[in-house]
Amino acid sequence: MDKLFQSLSTESILNALTIGQEYLKWKEGAKSDGMGNSASAKQVADQVAYGVISCITVGVLIVMLYMSVFGQRVRATAVRWHVLNCSLWGILHLISYASFAEKAPWPNYITNQNWRDTARQVECFTRSVFPAGMVFVYLEQIILTIAPKLANSIVFNAIFFILLIPFLNGLMIFLYYAHFMDIVWWYEPIDLFNLATYLIFTTFTFIYFLFCLFGTCLCCATMTSKKPSSRTTGTFADMWLLFPYGLIPSIMYGPSFGMTSVSFAMQHLLTWVLESGLLTGGGGSSSGGSFIDMNLLMQVATNAILAMPWFVLLFPLVQSILALVCLRMFREQFFFMISCGRIFEGKRAKIGMTEWNVTSIGPPPLYPNSPSEKQEA
């Protein structure tokens, strides 16, 4: 009886284990199906969001493009041509990103094979427009803060027009097509241009911030001086408002620049980093303490990678909104458009003359009520 009981117990235990294993397999399968469905639903939701944001942004960029070309209140200074470049190439950026991004809403929209093969280079091209242009915008704003009347000079404006439109666009197009040349480059030209322009852009942002501090002192001296000056409080307001216009995109641009720089660092800087001891301590010895908190570095890198797709998607929209908020000429043109010319009526006056013609069209004229009144009139 004991042996029979033991055999029955063993058989029962084996059956129970078998049933338990089958149950666990079924549960894991159901769980994976649920996770798959959840992930698929999130992917679809993200794709829809990408599509909606892309369409809205293209509409905003078309409006910015129109204001840059035909705006009556927009001066022919560097920032005008900069916004024109960003709006035009921003549309190309969204078309490409909506087809090749990880959560692209229209993944098979672009069928050109050369474009598909160089999608990463196209993205580097379009992401280089803003930082490269801002270097010239910073330089011009520094000059105009010191000598505002230069904005009336055709020669001065023509110099920055040539730098931003023919020169910069021609250089970027050449660097993109250099990928197809039968030349062994030291590094991918457009990628290297993207890295260089971002580093120069961030350096100029810091330099421009220091100039803004100097400009504040200049503003106080101008306001207390009894001598007439072409510099006004609006001059220094424009100076400071340009700073967030460049600073916020530089922060948003950081994660994508980091991803571009990783490939360059692994290819050309890895040996130097290991030998310098930045990661392991002095002299590359593993016994020394690390100069970099790797846990913090990995956490920052993880968050940057998660935020990067949305930053790349939203960058053209954020840049356009900042242009309307921070750049006075585009802010005036926007109100001029939505008010059908009732606010900021007419063209911009020259620096040094009566500016900021903030007039409003009053009520319609009064007409005579009777034919006799008409004859008397």
Stockholm file with secondary structure:
# STOCKHOLM 1.0

chainA/1-377         MDKLFQSLSTESILNALTIGQEYLKWKEGAKSDGMGNSASAKQVADQVAYGVISCITVGVLIVMLYMSVFGQRVRATAVRWHVLNCSLWGILHLISYASFAEKAPWPNYITNQNWRDTARQVECFTRSVFPAGMVFVYLEQIILTIAPKLANSIVFNAIFFILLIPFLNGLMIFLYYAHFMDIVWWYEPIDLFNLATYLIFTTFTFIYFLFCLFGTCLCCATMTSKKPSSRTTGTFADMWLLFPYGLIPSIMYGPSFGMTSVSFAMQHLLTWVLESGLLTGGGGSSSGGSFIDMNLLMQVATNAILAMPWFVLLFPLVQSILALVCLRMFREQFFFMISCGRIFEGKRAKIGMTEWNVTSIGPPPLYPNSPSEKQEA
#=GR chainA/1-377 SS CHHHHHHHHHHHHHHHHHHHHHHHHHHHHHHHHHHHHHHHHHHHHHHHHHHHHHHHHHHHHHHHHHHHHHCTTCCSSHHHHHHHHHHHHHHHHHHHHHHHSTTCSSTTSCCCHHHHHTHHHHHHHHHHHHHHHHHHHHHHHHHHHHCGGGGGCHHHHHHHHHIIIIIHHHHHHHHHHGGGSSCCCSSCHHHHHHHHHHHHHHHHHHHHHHHHHHHHHHHHHHHHCCSCCSCCHHHHHHHHHHHHHHHHHHHHHHHHHHHHHHHHIIIIIHHHHHHHTTTTSGGGCTTSCCSSCHHHHHHHHHHHHHHHHHHHHHHHHHHHHHHHHHCHHHHHHHHHHHTTTSSSCSCCCCTTSSCCCCCCCCSCCCCCSSHHHHHHC
#=GC SS_cons         CHHHHHHHHHHHHHHHHHHHHHHHHHHHHHHHHHHHHHHHHHHHHHHHHHHHHHHHHHHHHHHHHHHHHHCTTCCSSHHHHHHHHHHHHHHHHHHHHHHHSTTCSSTTSCCCHHHHHTHHHHHHHHHHHHHHHHHHHHHHHHHHHHCGGGGGCHHHHHHHHHIIIIIHHHHHHHHHHGGGSSCCCSSCHHHHHHHHHHHHHHHHHHHHHHHHHHHHHHHHHHHHCCSCCSCCHHHHHHHHHHHHHHHHHHHHHHHHHHHHHHHHIIIIIHHHHHHHTTTTSGGGCTTSCCSSCHHHHHHHHHHHHHHHHHHHHHHHHHHHHHHHHHCHHHHHHHHHHHTTTSSSCSCCCCTTSSCCCCCCCCSCCCCCSSHHHHHHC
//
